[in-house]
Amino acid sequence: QVQLVESGGGLVQPGGSLRLSCVASGNIVSINAMGWYRRVSGKQRELVASITRYGTINYGDSARGRFTISRDISKAILYLQMNSLEPDDAAVYYCYADLWSGADRGNYWGQGTQVTVSS
């Protein structure tokens, strides 16, 4: 079994910062890519940022210039540093991983962490 557990969400004022973390654990052979999506109630899920095993990074339009994705490969931890947060950034943020577990490749998701941006 593979688990992804996010943390770091919470309430922040506009202009503030948060750092999200995602810890991957379980029977993981290798990770092809990890990333963050977010979902606002009633809207489609949106890519925030992703990073491949080779370090190639992709940011969604809303994150570019304000958010930074990074990882600790040895600990299978993914981070998302979010700066200059705006009310429109409020959402549930989900971690995902495209990885090999045993002989099976699959996409795995965390349970999500709520980010609220409000004064």
N, C-alpha and C positions, 0 to 999 in steps of 0.2 A: 504494500500500500504506500501511496505517496500523499503527503500532506503539504499544503501551502498555508502558512499562517501569517496574516498581515497584522501590523500594529502601527501605532503612531498617529492615527486619525484623531480628530477632536475639533474643538471650537477655536477659531482664530479670528482676529479682527482683520478687516481689509488692509492689505499692505503687509500683513504678517507672513510668517514662514512656518512650515511643517516639514518634518522628515518622516516619510513612511518606510517601513521595513517589511520584508517578506522572507520568511525562512522556509526553505524547502527541506523536507526530510522524508525518510523512508527508503524504499528499495530503488535508489536512483543510480543508474549506470552512467549516464551522461546527459547533459543539458544542452539542447540545441539553441534555445532562445528563451528569454524571460521578458516579461514586460508588465505594464500597467494599463488597465482600461478603467474607465469610469462610466457610471450611469446615473443620470438624473431621472427621477421618477417621471414616467410618461414619455421619455425620449430613448433614442437608440443608444446602445453602448458605443463609447468613443475611445479610440486609441489615444493614450496619453504619451507613452514612450515604450520602446522595446530595445533590447540589446541581444545580439547573437553571441554564440560561443566564440566567435572571432573578434568580438568587440565592436561590431558594426551597430551603430545607434540610429534609431529613427524616432523622431518626435512628431506628435500630432500638432496641428497648427496652433491649438490653444496653449500648448505647453512650451513651444519653441521660444527660447530666450529667457524663460522664467523658471523652468523646471530642469533638473539634472538627474539623469538615471545613472546609477553606478551599481557595482556588485562586488561582493567578496567571494571569489570563486571557491576558495578553500573551505568556506563555511556555508556555501550555497545560500547566500543571503543577497537579496536584491533591495536596493534603496531607491527612493524617489525624494529628492530635495526639492521642495516647492517654495519658491519665493514670490514676493509681490502678489500674494493671493488676492483674488477678486471674488465678489459674491457669486459670479458665474462658475467659479471653480467648485462650488459646493456640490457634492455628489458622493456616492459610494464608490470607493476606489478598490478595484480588484486586481490582484496579482495573478498572473498566469505563467505557465511554463510548458514549453514543448520539449519533452524529454523522453529518454529511454528508461523504462523500468523493467528490469530483466530483459526479455527478448521483445518487449512490446513498446512501441512508440505511441505516445498520446499527448493530448493537451489536458492540463490540470489547472484547476482554479481554486483560489482561496475563497474564504467566506465573505470577504469585503470588509473595509473599514470606512466609517463615515467621516467625511470632512465637511465641516460647516464653517462658512465664512460670513461673519455678521458682526456688526458693531453693537 
